[in-house]
Amino acid sequence: MTVDPTQADNGNAAIQTASTDSPADTDTRPHWKRDVALFLGGQSVSLIGSAVVQFAIFWHLTLETKSGWVIALATFFGFLPQAVMSIFGGVWADRHNRKFLIAGADGAIAVTTLGLAIAFMLDYQPLWLFYAALTLRSIGAGIQAPAVSALIPQITPASELLRINGLYASVQSIMSIGAPVIAAGVLAIGGLESAFFLDVVTAIIGIVLLLMIPLQAVDRSDEGAPAGYFTDLVEGLRYVARNTLLRFLIGYFATIMFLAVPPSFLTLLLVARKFGDDEWHLMANEVAFGIGMTAAGVFVAVLAKRFDNRLRLVAYGGLGLGVFTIALGLTPHFWLYLVFMFLCGLTVPVMNTPMFTIFQEHVPPEKQGRVFGLVMIIMSLTMPIGMAIIGPIADHVAIEVLMWIGGAATVLAGMWGFRRSIAMKDEVSAPTRSTDSTDEAASA
């Protein structure tokens, strides 16, 4: 199903019919549980290596410099290239075999990390080398991320999407709990280069498991349309622009992502300046957040089918993030700070999992790469832009004050999202792909 360009106000109808062409429309896809297990297993192993490297790099820069400018630049190089590459990555994910795109990007990231490890073994450690490595890894992520998000509904039955997304969020969260612990241990025992070698090994394992999944490129329903990349990109943007629900979700997501910059990146500086500048404090900060994400992911996975208004869950996530961000800036004790970090972690799957599920359920398979590419662009742009503004300010203004301001603004955004979730309940509760065709035939 594609959107008729002449029907600019036909967002609701598009939502109800958009997802009838999915490769996993029914529960009869052969061996789907095995394919999902291979995918989740491979991505989880690869993720833990990438997370260890990410933690190790940011910890190293934080402890060595304690500079908001340095963290801002690291964030810039770590996210902006992903935004640029996602413009192409989303189109490629709709045109080519997503399995090979993910494997190729993961391999390129591993080669980059291997080069960084060799440089460290030669005792060559300038700041620009960190920025260059973050840039190349970010480019790989820009290719990989849209394909990963679009591949999940390609191998998962529609009736299981929210549960599998919740499970994937839990697995990611468990990895994020283990990653800082592993990072701290690896840094203590083998130094930063050991973390780099670990990432290379986990990437190889992830690629091998991914290649075991039988998967073809998605059949497109618009094969007669012009084949240019720019044409594909513009058509994807027009699809989002004409869809009321998608416009709201992407706008809300962009707002929350921008406002989430303080709790996402300044907490490292807050902990180092206020509570302690050693690695175990930074590790505890990440573990508390990861435990919260894991608990929320399990909650969403177990109770997935009880949610009749997923937009309301998305709004609750934004509201909670705002409240707990304010609390992070208020608490004077580290143990209480960790409690609020745990609560911040709870809000992420509560917001992201139902939102990504809505995209997967209501966007045609041949457009999902472009839609998720747009989401990744927003995610990648808001972070460096936010840090470009807030990072330098953090060198002159107390981070607690920035937490209060950002948290209050996030609460207001969450209230906006809650009001819209009530008004748009009927739009998001359209039948899932497993029942769309039946309901449409009956209504016809």
N, C-alpha and C positions, 0 to 999 in steps of 0.2 A: 504494500500500500504506500502510495506517495501522496503528498498534499497537493491539491489543485492550486496552482499559483493564483488563480482568479478568486479564490475563496479566502480572502484575507481575514475574515471574522469567523472562520470555521474551525476554531481551535478545539472546541469540545468534540465535534464529530471526528476530528483527526485523532484525538486521544482514544476514542472508543474503538477505532478501527485500525490504528497504526500498527498493531503488533500481531497481526494474523499471519505473517509470513515467516515467523521464527523457525529456525532449524530444529528447535526443541519444543515445538508446540504441544506435544503430548508427552505422556510418561513412557512412551514406547521406544525411545531412543535406546538402541542396544548398548548395554554396559555403561550407562550414564554414570552410575555410582562409581565405577572404577575410574572413568575419565575424570570425574570431579575430584576423586581422591588423589589421582596422579597430579592433577593441576594444583590442588591446594598443598599437597606435599612438596612439590617442586618449588612453588612460589614461596612457601614458608621457609624452606631451607635457604633459598637464595636471599630472601628478605632478611634473615638473621645476620648473614654476612654483610649485607649492605648497611643494616642498622648499626652493627658494630663499628664499621668504618665511619659512618656519619657521626655517631656519638664520639668516637675517638678523635676525629678531626675537630669538632666543635669544642670538646673538652680541652684539647691541647691549646687551641686558640684562646679560649676563655681564661684558662689558668696561666698561660704565658703572657697574655697582654692585658686582660681585664678591661678591654676597650670596647665601647659601644660601636665605634667606627669599624673596628676589625670584624666584629660579629655582623654588622650591617653589610659590609663588603662580602663576607662569606655567604650570607643569605642571598645577596644579589647574584653572585656567581653560581650559587647552588640552585636558584629557582628561575631566574630570567631566561636562560637558554632553553629550559624546558618549555616555557611559554611560547617562545618562538618556534621551537621544533614541533610542538603539539599542533600548530597550524597545519603542518604537513603530516604529522603522525596520525591524526584523526582521519584524513583522507586515505592514507595508505592502509589503515585498518579496515576501511570499507572496500578497498580494491584488491587487497592481497591476502594471502593466508596469514591469519593473525598469529598462529603458532610460530611461524618462521620469523615474523617481525619481533616477537617477544624474545625468542632465542637469540636472534642476531644482536638485538640491543643489549641483552644480558651479557653476551660474549664481548661486545665492544667495551662495556663498563668494566668487565673483568680485566681486559687487556690494559685499560687505563690505570686500574688499581695496581696491577703488576708493575707497570712502569714507575708508579709512585713508590712502591716498595723497594725497587732497585735503586732509585735515587736516594732513599733513606739509608740503604745499606752502604752507599758511597758517601754518607754523611753530607748530603746536599739537601738542605731543608729551608729554602727561602720562602717567604710568605706567598710570593707569586705562584710558587709550585702548588700550594694548597688551592689557590684560586683557580689555577688552570685545571687541576684534577676535578674540582667541584663543577667546573664548567662542562667538561667532557662527560662526566657522569650525569649531569643534568640533561645534556643533549640526548643521551641514551634513554633516560627516563621519559623524555618527551615523545619518543617513538614507542616506548613500551607501555606506558600507562593507559592511553586510550584503547590499545589492543587488548590489554588485560581486562578492563572493565567491559568491553564489548564481547570478549570471548566467553565470559561466565554464562550469559543467557544462551549462548550458542551450544553449550554442552549440558545445560541444566533445564529440566522441565519447568514450565511456567509456574505450576502450582507449588514448586519448591524454591522459587527464587529468593523470597525474603528469608527463608530459613537458611539457605546456603550462604547468602550474603552475610547473615548474622554469624554463621559458623566461621566464615572467612574472616570477618572482623575479629572474632574471638581468637582465631589462630594467629592473626597478625598481632593482636594485643599480647598474647602469650609470648610471641617472639620478641615483642618490644620490652617485655619484662626481663626475659633472659638476656637480651642484647646488652643492656648497660652493665649487668653483672659480668657477662663474658668480657665486655670491653674493659671493665676495670681490672679483671684478672689478667687479660692479655697484656694490657699496658704495664701492669706491675711485673709480669714475668718476662715477657719478650719484647716489650717496647711497641711503638706505633707500627713498625713494619710487620709485626706478627699479625696485627689486625688486618693489614692489607692482604697478606697471604691467605688468611682465613676467608676473606671475601672471594678470592679467586677460586678456592676449592668449593665453596658453597654454590657459586655461580655455575660451575661445571655440573654439579649434581642436579641443580634445578633445570638446566638445559636438557640433560639426558632424560629426566622424568617427563618433561614437557614434550619432547620429541616422540615419546611412546604413545601419545594420544593421537588416534586417527582423526584428522580434521582437514577439511577443505576450505577454500575461500567461500565466502557467503555469496549465494546466487542473488544477483541484483535484479529488481523488477523494472529498472530504468535503463536497460542495456542499450536502447536506441537513442538515449540522450547524448549530447556532446561529451567527449571523454576527457576534457581538460581538467587538470587539478583545480584550477581557479573556479571553473564551473561547478565542480563538485563541492568546493568549499562554500561558494555563494549559495548554492541550493540548500546546504545544511543550515547556514545562517538564516535563510528565509524560512525554513521549516520551523526553527525555534521562534523566530520573530512573529510568526502567525499562530503560535500555539500559546494560549493564555497560561496554562499550567506550567509549561516549560519556561516561559518568560519569567514567571514569578519565582520558580525554584532557582533558576540561575541567578536572578537578581538578588534573592535572599542569600544564596550561597556566597556570592561575591561580597555582599555586605558583611556577613559574619566572618568570612575569611580575613577581610581587611581589619576588622575590629579584634580578631583573635591573635593578631601579631604580638601584643604584649605578653599574654600568657604562654604563647608558643615559643618565643625566642628570648624574652627578657628574664624569664625565670632563672636561667643559668646565671646571669649576672646578679640577679636578686639574691640567689642562694650564696654565690661566691662572696658578695659584698656584705651580706647581712648575717649569714649563719655559719659559713666556713668555706675556705677556699681549697679543700682537698677533694680527691676524687670520690670518696664515699658519699659526701654530701650530694654531689651531682648525680651519682648512681641512685641514691635514695629518691631524689627528685623524679628521675625517669621511671623507676620501678613503681612508685606510688601512682603515677599517671597511667602506666601500663596495666596495673592491677584493676584500676577503675575501668579502663577500656575493655578488658577481658570480661569483667562482671557484666557490663552492659551488653556486650556482644552475645554472651550466653543468654541473657534475658531476652534479647530480640529473637535469637534463634529458637528458643524453647517456646516462647509465647507468640510467635509470628502470626499465626492465623487468628489471633484474638483481636488484632488491631483493625478497627473498621475505619479509622481516619489516620492514615499515615502522615498526612501533612501536619496533623497536630503533634505527632511525635517529633517531627522536624522542628516545629516551633518550640516545643518543650526543651529540646537540646540547646537551642540558642538562648532561651531564657536562663537555663541552668548555668550555661557557660558564663553569662554576664554576672550572675549573682556570685558565683564561686571565684571569678576573677577579682571582684571587689574584695572578697574575703582574703585572697592571697596577699593583697596589699595591706590588709589590716592586722593580720596575725603577728604577734611578737615572738612566738615559740616555734621551733622547727618541727616538733611532732605535730602541732596543730596545723602548720603549713602543709605537711604531708597529707593530712586528712583532706584538706581542701584541694590538693593536687589530685588525690584519688577521686574526689567528687567531680573535678574538671574532666578527668578521664572518662567518667560515666557518661558525660554529655556527648562525646564524639560519636560513638556508634548509634546512640539514640537519634542523632540528627542525620548522620551520613548514610547509615544503612537503609532506612526507608526511602531517603531521597534517591539514592542510586537505584534502588529497586523500582521506584516509579519510572525512572528513565528507562530501565531495562524492559519494563512491562509495556510501556506506551510508545516507545520509539521504534520504527521499523528496523529490522536487523541491518539492512543495507545503509542505514543512516546513523547507527549507534556509534561508530567510530568517530564521525564528525561531531556528534553531540558531546560525547565524552572528551573529545579533543578540545572543544570549547570550554568544558568544565575544567580540564587540566590547564588551559591557558589562564583562566581566571585564578585558579589555585596558584599557579606559578608566578603570575604578575602581582597579585595582591601582597604576597609576602615580601618581595624585594622593595616594592613601592612603600609598603608600610614601614619596613626597617630603614629605608632611606630617610624617612621622615622622623621615625621614633628613635632609631639607633643613636644618631648624634645628640639628640635631646637627652638621652639617658646618661650622657657624660656630664650633664649640667643640672638635670632635674632628678629628684628622687624617683627611683623606679616604682615605689609604692604609689606615688601620685599618678603615674602613667597607668598603673593597674586600675586605680579607682576610676579614672576618666574612661579608659577603654571598656571596663566592666559596665559602667552606667550606660554608655552608648550601646553596648551589646544587649542589655536588658530592653532598651527601647526598640531595637531591631527585633528582638524576640517577641515583644508585644505586637508589633506589626505583623509578624509571621503568624501569631496565634489568631489574630482577627481574620487574616486571609484564609487560614486553614478552615475556619468555620464557613466562610463564604464560598469556598471552592470544594467543599466536601463531596458533592455529587460528581465533580469532574474527576477527582482522583479515585473514586470508588467504582470506576468503569470495570467491566469484566476483564479478567486476566486472559492471557493469550490462549490458555487451554480451553476457554469457554467462549471466546469472542465469536468465533465463526458460527457456533450454534445459536447464540443469542441473536446475532445479526440476521441469520437465516429465518429465525422465528419472527423477528420484527418485520422482515420484508414480506 
